[in-house]
Amino acid sequence: MRWASSLSRGSSTAEAFADAAQALEARLGGSQPDLLLVFASSDHAGELERVATLARARFPASLVAGCTAAGVIGDAHEAEEGPALSLTAAVLPRVALSAFHLEMTSLPRAERGARAWHAVVGAAPEARPKLLLLADPFTMDARGLIAGLDLAYPGAPKFGGLASGGRRAGENRLLLGRDVHRSGALGIAFSGDLAVETVIAQGCRPIGAPSLVTRCVGELLQELDGRPPIEVLHELHASLGVRDRELMRHSLFLGIEMRSERVEYDPGELLVRNILGADEETGAIAVGAELRPMMVVQFVLRDARTAEDDLRRMLGKHRPSGSPPAGALLFSCVGRGAGLFGRPDHDTALFEDRLGPAPLGGFFCNGEIGPVGGTTFLHGYTSAFAIFREAAAAT
């Protein structure tokens, strides 16, 4: 297995593709890649059909896929402003690839069950596929897509993000093979000699103590350990230092423990969800997730320092004992990057520091896709990594 990634900041789409392609070819030693991923800034959106044509001519054996984005990642660098085009390629011996594009109208209905999803994806569940997903946030129900694929392929890694190159329906582009779509979602299933590890860094740290949900209705949290949540929050606020009190005003979230079978509680693997509102009269709060009685939850705060510490810790769990990963993809929220950390290449540099140099591509997303506790979710303010190794090397 061999991966390579390149980045061009040229304003001419044809020249940017040629520059990035030339760098890929040098790094692949002349091997034709089986997969070519293209992530393009919105400056190149109108020329993505041309990119598809150029890719077919230069890499005829490759499955080509990608999307437009507000910022792209290539050659382990983050390009958040101005024209940018990244190419990430992989030579994948003993790996089968199947690709699909879906519109909302073609999403399999729940009553048709898992087999309908198997037919769409083109991979049998016994093949244990790994699924890359790219979707348009304006025209695709990403949560419905993820839920259907989790039903069809339970436990299979699913990773990716929502295109961020447009501000309304029809402005994003999804590239798959010869076709450029303005809506829907695309996916690639990897089957065979390939292992994928996912790292989901949500950038939060817990405050206070874990609590049990003792009363709730849907997304409405009514009691924590038998007490109104607002009462718990008031006590928590009084116990914090000045800096954390300030963060509570604008960076407070709820973390939800998703592993019912977990013996050891790990606050770094909570599912982080927004607090949507509060009712001072009843003491209840609304959160962006379905709740169940006896769930373990904990309030969390998010800031740049916490985001860095969380990413460092999560990547440390995947430090290789031998060689670095063969390749990796990063799907990072548009709310991270230089705007959060005050400097470019923060997450990509930390990746290299923790796991060693590896071909790393990706883009900045309007929502990041990845698993927490064995279930796939759509995240925000998150960096979601997919780390690729040969299956034999990962065991």
Disulfide bonds with the S-S distance in Angstrom:
none
